[in-house]
Amino acid sequence: MSLYPGLDAPKPKAYNTIWTITFFVILTAGMAGLYGATKSVDYIWRWNRVPDYFFYQEDVETITEIEGEISSITQKGKKSIVTVIGEGETATYTLPTDSLLMDEGDFVYPGDALGSEQQWKTGLLLYGLWITLKASFLAIILAMVIGVITGLMRISDNPALKWTAITYIELVRGSPLLVQLMIWYFVIGTLVNRILMDLGFSKIPTLWFGVLSLAIFTGAYTAEIVRAGIQSVHVGQMEAARSLGMSYFESMRKVIMPQAITRILPALAGQFISLIKDSSLLGVISVRELTKVTREVVTANLQPFELWIVCAALYLLLTFGFSLLVQRLEKRAV
C-alpha cells in the first residue's frame, strides 16, 4: 500500500527528462544572472589571490645561532651544508645553494642570515576552517551526551531529575546564544581562570569556553528532540520489553532507543548543522574560526566579495558533508 496515494501514479516516459531539463535551465539562468550582476558592479575581482589564503610559499631565512667563522661550505645537490665554528662550539646549517648570502671564511654573529628557502605555509582561511571543524566536532559530541542524558531526565518519574531538566532546557532556549557566549567567557571564564591561576594551574583556553557554550546551547534542543523521539515509540514496546524480564535501562538501550534514533536523526542533523553555522559567533570571544579570519583578511586586503563568497562556500561544504553523513547513517539504521 502506498504511503502517498495519488502521488505515485504512473508518469509518462518523458516526465523525468522534461523536469530534469527544467531544473538545469533554471540553474543556468540563475548562474547567468549572477554573472551578469558581478559584471555590473564597479569592482576589481582578484580571484587569483584567493588560493594564497589556503596555502602560500614564504621565504624563511636561515639564521646563525652562534658567533664564529664559516669554516666550510659543502655542496650536496641543490643544497649546501654550511659549517660555522665558534669558540668551543660548532653549528651546521643546510640551505639552498642559490640562496647563500655568505662565503667560506666570513665571520658571522648570532642573528645573521646565511640564506633563505621557500616553505609552504598554511593560510588563514585553512587555519580558520580547521578551528571551525574542531570546535564544531567537539561541541556536537558534548551536545549529544548532554542531550541524551537531559532527554532521559526529562521523561523520568523522579521529580528532581525531571524539573532539573526542564529548568535547564527553558533557561537555555529562552536566551540568545550570543548572550550565553558572553556570560560563559567574560563571567564564568574569568572566575574559573582566576581560581585556577591562584591554585597554580594554567588558564583554560578560550576555545573551550566557546565549545562548552555551543554544546550547552545545542544540548537543550537535542534533549527535546531525544524526548520527542522516545515518546514517539509506542508505550507497548516498553511494556513488552519489561514483560520479558528486562530492566528499565535494558529496555531503553535495547528496544526503545534503537527505534527512537531512526526517528530523531533528521532533526538532529538539522540541529547540528545549525551548530556548525553558530560557531561563527565564537569570533566575538577572539576564537579565530572561519568567520573571524575571513573578516581579518578582508580588512587587511580589501577583497570582501571574493573572500565572503569563499567563506560561504566553505560553510556549505561543511554542512552539506555533514548532511550526507547523516543520510548514510539513516539508511544503515533503517
C-alpha positions as CSV (number, residue, x, y, z in Angstrom):
1,M,0.0,0.0,0.0
2,S,1.3,3.4,-0.9
3,L,2.2,5.9,1.7
4,Y,1.2,8.7,-0.7
5,P,-1.9,7.8,-2.6
6,G,-2.2,9.6,-5.9
7,L,1.3,11.0,-5.9
8,D,2.9,7.8,-7.2
9,A,0.6,7.3,-10.1
10,P,2.4,6.2,-13.4
11,K,4.2,9.0,-15.1
12,P,4.8,9.5,-18.8
13,K,8.2,8.4,-20.1
14,A,9.3,12.0,-20.8
15,Y,8.3,13.2,-17.3
16,N,11.7,12.9,-15.6
17,T,13.5,14.2,-18.7
18,I,11.4,17.3,-19.0
19,W,11.7,18.3,-15.4
20,T,15.4,17.5,-15.3
21,I,16.0,19.8,-18.2
22,T,13.8,22.4,-16.5
23,F,16.0,22.2,-13.4
24,F,19.2,22.8,-15.4
25,V,17.6,25.6,-17.3
26,I,16.7,27.3,-14.1
27,L,20.1,26.7,-12.6
28,T,21.9,28.0,-15.7
29,A,19.6,31.1,-15.8
30,G,20.4,31.8,-12.1
31,M,24.2,31.5,-12.7
32,A,24.0,33.7,-15.8
33,G,22.1,36.3,-13.8
34,L,24.6,36.2,-11.0
35,Y,27.5,36.5,-13.5
36,G,25.8,39.5,-15.1
37,A,25.3,41.1,-11.7
38,T,29.0,40.7,-10.9
39,K,29.9,42.4,-14.2
40,S,27.7,45.4,-13.5
41,V,29.4,46.1,-10.1
42,D,32.3,48.5,-10.2
43,Y,34.7,46.2,-8.5
44,I,38.0,44.6,-9.5
45,W,37.8,40.9,-9.0
46,R,41.0,39.2,-7.8
47,W,40.2,35.5,-7.6
48,N,43.8,34.7,-8.4
49,R,44.8,35.8,-4.9
50,V,42.3,33.6,-3.1
51,P,44.5,30.3,-3.1
52,D,47.2,32.2,-1.2
53,Y,44.8,32.3,1.8
54,F,44.8,28.5,1.9
55,F,48.5,27.7,1.1
56,Y,51.3,30.0,0.2
57,Q,55.1,30.0,-0.1
58,E,57.2,32.1,2.3
59,D,60.9,32.9,2.2
60,V,62.3,31.6,5.5
61,E,65.7,32.8,6.4
62,T,68.3,30.5,8.0
63,I,69.8,32.4,10.9
64,T,73.1,31.7,12.7
65,E,72.8,30.9,16.4
66,I,76.5,31.3,17.3
67,E,79.3,33.7,16.7
68,G,82.1,32.3,14.6
69,E,83.7,31.8,11.2
70,I,82.2,29.9,8.3
71,S,84.8,27.1,8.1
72,S,83.3,25.2,5.1
73,I,80.5,25.2,2.6
74,T,79.9,21.8,1.1
75,Q,77.5,21.5,-1.8
76,K,75.2,18.4,-1.9
77,G,72.9,18.5,-4.9
78,K,70.9,21.7,-4.8
79,K,71.6,22.1,-1.1
80,S,74.7,23.4,0.7
81,I,75.9,22.5,4.1
82,V,77.3,25.5,6.0
83,T,79.5,24.8,9.0
84,V,80.2,27.6,11.5
85,I,82.9,27.2,14.1
86,G,83.0,29.4,17.1
87,E,84.7,29.3,20.5
88,G,84.2,25.8,21.7
89,E,81.0,25.2,19.6
90,T,80.1,24.2,16.1
91,A,76.8,24.7,14.2
92,T,75.8,23.2,10.8
93,Y,73.1,24.6,8.6
94,T,71.5,23.2,5.4
95,L,70.0,25.6,2.8
96,P,69.6,26.0,-0.9
97,T,72.8,26.8,-2.7
98,D,71.4,29.6,-4.9
99,S,70.2,31.5,-1.7
100,L,73.6,31.7,0.0
101,L,74.5,35.1,1.3
102,M,77.8,34.3,2.9
103,D,81.1,32.8,1.6
104,E,83.6,30.5,3.2
105,G,85.8,32.4,5.7
106,D,83.2,35.0,6.5
107,F,82.7,35.9,10.2
108,V,79.2,35.8,11.4
109,Y,77.3,36.9,14.5
110,P,74.2,35.4,16.1
111,G,71.2,36.6,14.1
112,D,73.0,36.9,10.8
113,A,71.1,35.5,7.8
114,L,73.1,32.8,5.9
115,G,70.4,32.4,3.2
116,S,66.8,31.6,2.8
117,E,64.4,29.0,1.3
118,Q,60.8,28.9,0.3
119,Q,58.5,26.8,2.5
120,W,54.8,26.1,2.2
121,K,52.7,27.7,4.9
122,T,49.1,27.2,5.9
123,G,46.9,30.2,5.0
124,L,44.5,32.0,7.3
125,L,41.3,30.5,5.7
126,L,42.6,27.0,6.1
127,Y,43.5,27.7,9.7
128,G,40.1,29.2,10.4
129,L,38.4,26.2,8.7
130,W,40.3,23.8,11.0
131,I,39.3,25.7,14.1
132,T,35.7,25.7,13.0
133,L,35.8,21.9,12.3
134,K,37.5,21.3,15.7
135,A,35.1,23.4,17.7
136,S,32.0,22.0,15.8
137,F,33.1,18.4,16.2
138,L,33.8,18.8,20.0
139,A,30.6,20.7,20.5
140,I,28.5,18.1,18.6
141,I,29.9,15.2,20.8
142,L,29.3,17.1,24.0
143,A,25.8,18.2,22.9
144,M,24.9,14.6,22.1
145,V,25.9,13.5,25.6
146,I,24.1,16.4,27.2
147,G,21.1,16.0,25.1
148,V,20.6,12.2,25.6
149,I,21.1,12.5,29.4
150,T,18.8,15.5,29.7
151,G,16.2,13.9,27.4
152,L,16.1,10.8,29.6
153,M,15.9,13.1,32.7
154,R,13.0,15.0,31.1
155,I,10.8,11.9,30.9
156,S,11.9,10.5,34.2
157,D,9.4,9.9,37.1
158,N,11.9,11.4,39.5
159,P,10.7,15.0,40.1
160,A,14.2,16.3,40.9
161,L,15.6,14.9,37.6
162,K,12.6,16.0,35.6
163,W,12.4,19.6,36.9
164,T,16.2,20.0,36.7
165,A,16.0,19.1,33.0
166,I,13.0,21.3,32.4
167,T,14.7,24.3,34.1
168,Y,17.9,23.8,32.1
169,I,16.0,23.5,28.8
170,E,13.9,26.5,29.3
171,L,16.7,28.7,30.6
172,V,18.9,27.9,27.6
173,R,16.2,28.1,25.0
174,G,14.9,31.3,26.4
175,S,18.1,33.4,25.8
176,P,20.2,34.1,22.7
177,L,23.4,32.1,22.1
178,L,25.4,35.3,21.8
179,V,24.4,36.3,25.3
180,Q,25.2,32.9,26.7
181,L,28.6,33.0,24.9
182,M,29.4,36.3,26.6
183,I,28.4,35.0,30.0
184,W,30.5,31.8,29.7
185,Y,33.6,33.7,28.6
186,F,33.5,37.0,30.4
187,V,31.8,36.0,33.6
188,I,32.3,32.2,34.2
189,G,35.5,32.0,32.3
190,T,37.1,34.9,34.1
191,L,36.2,33.5,37.5
192,V,37.3,30.0,36.7
193,N,40.7,31.1,35.2
194,R,41.3,33.4,38.2
195,I,40.7,30.5,40.6
196,L,43.0,28.2,38.5
197,M,45.8,30.7,38.5
198,D,45.5,31.3,42.2
199,L,45.9,27.5,42.7
200,G,48.9,27.4,40.4
201,F,47.3,25.9,37.3
202,S,47.3,27.3,33.8
203,K,44.3,29.0,32.3
204,I,41.7,27.2,30.2
205,P,42.0,28.2,26.5
206,T,39.3,30.5,25.1
207,L,38.3,27.8,22.6
208,W,37.0,25.5,25.3
209,F,34.6,28.1,26.7
210,G,33.3,28.6,23.2
211,V,32.9,24.8,22.7
212,L,31.1,24.5,26.1
213,S,28.7,27.3,25.4
214,L,27.8,25.8,21.9
215,A,27.4,22.3,23.4
216,I,25.2,23.5,26.3
217,F,23.0,25.6,23.9
218,T,22.6,22.8,21.4
219,G,22.2,20.2,24.1
220,A,18.9,21.8,25.3
221,Y,17.4,21.5,21.8
222,T,18.9,18.0,21.4
223,A,17.2,17.0,24.7
224,E,13.8,17.9,23.4
225,I,14.5,16.1,20.2
226,V,15.5,13.0,22.1
227,R,12.5,13.3,24.4
228,A,10.1,13.5,21.4
229,G,11.8,10.6,19.7
230,I,11.5,8.3,22.8
231,Q,7.9,9.3,23.4
232,S,7.0,8.6,19.7
233,V,7.8,4.9,20.3
234,H,4.6,3.2,21.3
235,V,4.3,2.5,25.0
236,G,3.5,-1.1,24.3
237,Q,7.2,-1.6,23.3
238,M,8.3,-0.7,26.8
239,E,5.6,-2.9,28.3
240,A,6.6,-5.9,26.1
241,A,10.3,-5.4,27.0
242,R,9.6,-5.3,30.7
243,S,7.3,-8.3,30.5
244,L,10.3,-10.3,29.1
245,G,12.2,-9.5,32.3
246,M,14.3,-6.6,31.1
247,S,15.1,-3.8,33.4
248,Y,14.1,-0.2,32.6
249,F,17.6,0.7,31.4
250,E,17.9,-2.5,29.3
251,S,14.5,-1.8,27.7
252,M,15.6,1.7,26.8
253,R,19.0,0.6,25.5
254,K,17.9,-2.5,23.5
255,V,14.3,-1.7,22.5
256,I,13.3,2.0,22.7
257,M,16.5,3.9,21.8
258,P,17.2,1.9,18.6
259,Q,13.7,2.8,17.3
260,A,13.9,6.4,18.5
261,I,17.3,7.0,16.9
262,T,15.9,6.3,13.4
263,R,13.2,8.9,14.0
264,I,15.4,11.7,15.5
265,L,18.3,11.5,13.1
266,P,16.8,14.1,10.6
267,A,16.0,16.5,13.4
268,L,19.4,16.0,15.0
269,A,21.1,16.6,11.6
270,G,19.3,20.0,11.3
271,Q,20.2,21.0,14.8
272,F,23.9,20.1,14.4
273,I,24.1,21.9,11.0
274,S,22.8,25.0,12.9
275,L,25.6,24.4,15.4
276,I,28.2,24.4,12.7
277,K,26.9,27.8,11.5
278,D,26.5,29.1,15.0
279,S,30.2,28.5,15.6
280,S,30.7,31.7,13.6
281,L,29.8,33.6,16.8
282,L,33.0,32.4,18.5
283,G,34.8,35.2,16.9
284,V,33.3,37.6,19.5
285,I,35.4,36.0,22.2
286,S,38.6,36.1,20.0
287,V,38.5,32.5,18.7
288,R,40.0,32.7,15.2
289,E,37.4,30.5,13.5
290,L,36.5,30.8,9.8
291,T,34.3,33.9,10.0
292,K,36.8,35.8,12.2
293,V,39.8,35.1,10.0
294,T,37.7,36.0,6.9
295,R,37.0,39.3,8.5
296,E,40.6,39.8,9.3
297,V,41.7,39.1,5.7
298,V,39.0,41.3,4.3
299,T,40.1,44.2,6.5
300,A,43.8,43.7,5.5
301,N,43.4,43.1,1.8
302,L,40.1,44.7,0.8
303,Q,38.6,41.8,-1.1
304,P,35.2,41.5,0.5
305,F,33.3,39.8,-2.4
306,E,35.7,37.0,-3.1
307,L,36.5,36.2,0.5
308,W,32.9,36.2,1.8
309,I,31.8,34.1,-1.1
310,V,34.6,31.6,-0.4
311,C,33.7,31.7,3.3
312,A,30.1,30.9,2.5
313,A,31.2,28.1,0.2
314,L,33.3,26.5,2.9
315,Y,30.4,26.6,5.4
316,L,28.2,25.0,2.7
317,L,30.9,22.3,2.2
318,L,30.9,21.5,5.9
319,T,27.1,21.4,6.3
320,F,26.5,19.5,3.1
321,G,29.1,17.0,4.0
322,F,27.6,16.5,7.4
323,S,24.1,16.2,5.9
324,L,25.4,13.4,3.6
325,L,26.9,11.6,6.5
326,V,23.6,11.7,8.4
327,Q,21.8,10.4,5.4
328,R,24.1,7.4,5.2
329,L,23.5,6.8,8.9
330,E,19.8,6.9,8.3
331,K,20.0,4.3,5.6
332,R,22.0,2.0,7.9
333,A,19.7,2.5,10.8
334,V,16.5,1.6,8.8
